[in-house]
């Protein structure tokens, strides 16, 4: 069976357990193309399987009559490879921790474009009064504006200016990228790309365009060979996984974990679909910030990062397999509960302890989500100040016993060991990409017990990495001491045992 709009009514889908759209797809597409409601930039997997699925639920329940138009801004191969051949349909495969695989044909994506190939169509969409939302999953670096150099923010701002010139209709720009205060980052990018001499346009942005904050949380690893094989065994054709020239992995399907959270500041100009009926959580700005800090700064991302660093050192290639190692599972559990949770402010809409336990007991342990420590450990130098800096500052500012911290310093030492490029068995391993790897790895390669201080002091005193100078607060020397014990083969394992993480 081929995946296409024409085949959706074939018995194949129901016979093989696929959930298919309940709405009339062709009519929804005609309405969407004529009077667009929602345009999304960034055609990646999290959009296909999470955001688009929310709009599909509204369409299925009769709460919306139009879908989403997607525009890719970075990898021009995606649209012709995994959108156009399948009539913009996606098979979303939700992987339960019990081994279940819920298969849904997502048909809410009604049109797909490449930004560079579609200037007239994008202008047509932006100037249509019906447009309510322009959303983004383009990664944090996508919001960079460099004077004199073209970029997606320059393009989008020009399109927004066309909307301003054609009637000044209100609009919401909604970032769904996993970065702190994403709406503010997006707004600053638009203002930076705008002509500040055009006072009327700047006033339009300030009064008729909103930039809500959001917190998105959904693990969508690259397509799994096991899922490909499962779908092909059912008779679905063309399930092959492609790698583009820009090293994007994609297929007609997207596999993802079951849990997912999307919390959004309820600040929309010109209206919005009733997405709260599809699982989106709307709240005020302060609460979004609390949820984001809870997730990124304590209850998920720091634990994921710590697990990834030690997983690489111990030779693991699967997050779920790591969680079977009681040393690692105990380490991140104590890192989270004993040293992380005290620093959390309860956002009130998601209980931090329950959220953390879901991560530890269901999400990280799910053997059917093909995620790897090698993927998660990418860009760790950029992640540490966000994921650990706030917690360290909490202990400094509150006097809550920073000298008694054990597991955060253990992680910092583990990262230093990772930077050496030598694992716990004494063997060299391939390190994942990181913008500071050449600088920091060059400093750490070949380090010995006698040269530890010389090598690590410039790193541990760097407030840009850790949020503070660790030596000024009694942590630098402790991390050095732990790191020295990690240098010999087997040192990481011995330290994990000594810190009592298996108790």
Order of alpha helices (4+ residues) and beta strands (2+ residues): alpha-beta-alpha-beta-alpha-beta-beta-beta-beta-alpha-beta-alpha-beta-alpha-alpha-beta-beta-alpha-beta-beta-beta-beta-beta-alpha-alpha-alpha-alpha-alpha-alpha-alpha-alpha-alpha-alpha-alpha-alpha-alpha-alpha
